Amino acid sequence: MSVKNPIKHEEFSSEEYATIKKVIPGFLDTKLYKFGGKKFALRSHYLNYKDEIYNFPIRNSDIWIVTLPRSGTTLTQEMVWQICNNLDIDGAGREYLVKRYTFFEYAARFDEDELKKLLEFNKDDPKKFQDAQEIFTKPWDRNWPQDKQRFIKTHLPISLLPRDLLTSGCKIIYVARSLKDMMVSRYYLNRKQFKDGKTNFEELWELMEKNLCIPFPYWDHIQEAWELRNNKNVLFMYYEDIVKFQKEAILKTAQFLEKPLTDSQVDKLVDHLKVDNFKKNDAVNKDYKDFMPKHDIEIEFVRKGKVDSAKEEFFDEKLTKRADDYIEKMYKKYEFRFPNYTSQIAEHKLAQSTQLTKEPCSIATSLGALRKLMFCDRTPATIGQCKTHFKLHYTTITMSVKNPITHEEISSEEYALVRKVIPGFLDAKMYKFGEKKFALRSYYLNNKDEIYNFPEIFTRAWDRNWPQDKQRFIKTHLPISLLPRDLLTSGCKIIYVARSPKDMMVSRYYFSRKLFKDGITNFEGLWELMEKNLYLPFPYWDHIQEAWELRNTKNVLFMYYEDIVKFPKEAILKTAQFLEKPLTDSQVDKLVHHLKVDNFKKNDAVNKDYKDFMPKHALEIEFVRKGKVDSAKEEFFDEKLTKRADDYIEEMYKKYEFRFPNYTSRKEPCSIATSRKAPSDASLGALRKLMFCDRTPATIGQCKTHFKLQYTTITMSVKNPIKHEEFSSEEYATIKKVIPGFSDTKLYKFGGKKFALRSHYLNYKDEIYNFPIRNSDIWIVTLPRSGTTLTQEMVWQICNNLDIDGAGREYLVKRYTFFEYAARFDEDQLKKLLEFNKDNPKKFQDVQEIFTKPWDRNWPQDKQRFIKTHLPISLLPRDLLTSGCKIIYVARSLKDMMVSRYYLNRKQFKDGKTNFEELWELMEKNLCISFPYWDHIQEAWELRNNKNVLFMYYEDIVKFPKETILKTAQFLEKPLTDSQVDKLVDHLKVDNFKKNDAVNKDYQDFMPKSAIEVEFVRKGKVDSAKEEFFDEKLTKRADDYIEEMYKKYEFRFPNYT
């Protein structure tokens, strides 16, 4: 469906045309324009086809290579293609790369006449003639095979590519190359492209500085991709890394593409990609020009493939200074930095590192002068590394950037309070840093610029000579906001561990006694320091919250100490997975044993700290103490302090999101009722006041009731803040007209999006809001008739090792809880259901379980819960997105979903022989439950990059079942064998599915039958709507409506027809 490309453009000025003609006379065969806010320079071809480009349909199986010209595109293309095709070097890999990949914007340069000339030129070579027809057909005009993966390369910036590129799930690999090398390579390419293009290099450099080269600005092109480097479907790489560390680059790319390689395959590909082999390989060293008449100057397409070879070409002292000054200026505006693998200042005799000036970018030379030099590195702080002439050891040259974090000294009253509690503590001044006012000693202030710019034990980290080939392990107690500015953008791994405040403060108390000779502190006074944020490096809550907010970042692992201690095996496996270091079962067991607190305490390698290098105190406390969870109550927490601490924690929980796991109960006020009525004889003392701490705000804990010691979930009810309004009389009338049997209950609109729901949600909205989530839960969230049943069965079978003939024969409505469904039934209705099923003992028992509201159930603790819902995410329990549970959302195209919904309505309502067009009108007016359709999907779409959310299209599930199963299994961390995948594909085929009573029976089987019986599973087709009710008039109405909605919403459905 064509949508206008909103990107604005302006033509080059006459002065800019003149500058280009002077430098590259043969270049201007077309007009030139600047596109978008960054004013990317492109030929008129983009303008001619900008709507086609903008609307080009992306497949989630696509692989896109995005680069600036001469940035390692060909090398990357071949590496990626071979990885994806099982290193078919001598088979399909002998086909020209220009045929294996589509150069997205290239064919747009050729009009009909030019294409005829190309075909005429190649007519004597049948294969080249056929290849030219395919290669020079514009991508949007091609008939793409549905079963073949597409490989696409482009030099367009990401902001000018198809609008669905970043939301489709396709893989994007961006490669950036350092400016000098790229421009030299570009120079030689220009000579090849333009007959009279014997360009002066310095003039070409000037074109680049003025952003008059296609498709510059260079810096913005790369910055756009750099800002997406943490997107799970984007791999950002430097050409320099690919060339220098080819093996690592191959492994990294293979991992990104989910195509594991053996060691021998990696070695084979490294050899295949060596520049000497590459240059001899006609399959990669032939480009589109091979289909065109030759120029007088013939330059190889693959040249040197070197890093930092530019200085061997055109960069004399004058141009080097100009280029370095320009790059230095740009680095002040942009974030990314290139790796520096060469001693670019090797020709200069450097002084010893102790004589290096601390001036930004200045290096003291043996000539006694200060020479301004610029070096590229991947971090803004480290500009480079050079070898000095003293023993050739490495010295880090840094460009100092001022730390912008503000600070203030603590007040005299605060000093007095700290001294009172810990007399020996204040050996240095104390300050509060940043917006959160983190309390730290003056050491941070003295070194804050060095810490901010950070690229043996008592050597400051920023003064060390770090070995280049050794991985660094760094610990810190600083909050994330005060750590080096590049921490979150560097790709390094960050593991944050939080511990509950009571246990941590008791442990801290003993540590304070160890630290300070005269610091045998009163514990309650220490707790007061914590509450007032006068203990280092508090505020405690902000320190943890900063990390908690990053928990879904792919390079951040957030863990609770309590989980590590209680579930060491699971914690080890989780950490190993995060670090991409798989362990065997025996290794896990060995590490569990090694980390047991008794073994840990005896281990001098870990139980010695920095104080072992210093004089001993009179009071010696072990560094590793108990390693217990909730041991605080055994120490200092009497009734009075317990109440104070619990009140304080409860108050903080109102302000902060994270919650600690609860493995023990702690007493404190919160009225609770058991899941059954309390006995009148007061054997429980009526309602007992208890307080429990859990990782979710909703679940305060779990206790055993006196009823057969069964588990009962104790919840602290929080009011659901979601507002509602009842439907108007006009809206009721509209619905009754279309579906006479529908309005058996009042209808309301909930939340800012005004989602339409029955009164059942209103009746139980607090229970829904506070429903306790488990991190082992799996939630299937859909709009009705969007492939819910298919998804449920697929997910359940994946999680249960394809138990098709065992537990899988149980009705799906029993294996899954339909979250909001039971809320429709009051006590009288439930009695009628039981009465109706009383003659069938199994169905009678099933009714009791299935129609019990989820918040009233006694859920077994050792069983994974599978839950489906049609509620939008914003109306689901408040802890859903923070609990760590898995959420799978499936969206289905509107037309197909509405046709399926029509048939379901006929099944549900006796007098519901609805007119389809009227039902469509209800949808447009958002009067169907649980619409608005668009907002329901958009909410999930915006969460698609959350590591615990899998967003899928029903159309993909149906068209590509094998790929969908593999993707879902990977998301659920349940690997399947090939034979299991094939078995599940067969099991889910619609014909088999319809015959399967376990999935094709729904809740209606427990109720009296309707006059009209419609199968629950129908066609399972994609785009079948047009076979049903969509005549020309309704088709136009529907298409116009969808087009209008697409202007407001981001997501787009796959187009397979």
Secondary structure, DSSP 4 states (H G I P E B T S, - for coil): --------EEEPPHHHHHHHHHH-TT--SS-EEEETTTTEEEEHHHHHTHHHHHHPPP-TT-EEEEE-TTSSHHHHHHHHHHHHTTS-TTTGGGS-HHHHSEETTGGGG--HHHHHHHHHHTTTSHHHHHHHHHHTS-GGGS---TTS--EEEE-S-GGGS-TTTTTS--EEEEEE--HHHHHHHHHHHHHHH-TT----HHHHHHHHHTT-STT--HHHHHHHHHTTTTSTTEEEEEHHHHHHTHHHHHHHHHHHTT----HHHHHHHHHHTSHHHHHH-HHHH--GGGGSPPPSS---SS----SS-GGGTT--HHHHHHHHHHHHHHHTT--------S-TTTTSPBPPGGG---STTEEEBTTSSEEE-----SSSSEEEEEE-SSTT-EEEEE--------EEEPPHHHHHHHHHH-TTT-SS-EEEETTTTEEEEHHHHHTHHHHHT---TTS-GGGS---TTS-------S-GGGS-TTTTTS---EEEEE--HHHHHHHHHHHHHHH-TT----HHHHHHHHHTT-STT--HHHHHHHHHTTTTSTTEEEEEHHHHHH-HHHHHHHHHHHTT----HHHHHHHHHHTSHHHHHH-HHHH--GGGGSPPPSS---SS----SS-GGGTT--HHHHHHHHHHHHHHHTT-------SS-EEEEEE---SSPPPTT-TT-SSPEEE---SSSSEEEEEE-TTTT-EEEEE--------EEEPPHHHHHHHHHH-TTT-SS-EEEETTTTEEEEHHHHHTHHHHHTPPP-TT-EEEEE-TTSSHHHHHHHHHHHHTTS-TTTGGGS-HHHHSEETTTGGG--HHHHHHHHHHTTTSHHHHHHHHHHTS-GGGS---TTS--EEEE-S-GGGS-TTTTTS--EEEEEE--HHHHHHHHHHHHHHH-TT----HHHHHHHHHTT-STT--HHHHHHHHHTTTTSTTEEEEEHHHHHH-HHHHHHHHHHHTT----HHHHHHHHHHTSHHHHHH-HHHH--GGGGSPPPSS---SS----SS-GGGTT--HHHHHHHHHHHHHHHTT---------
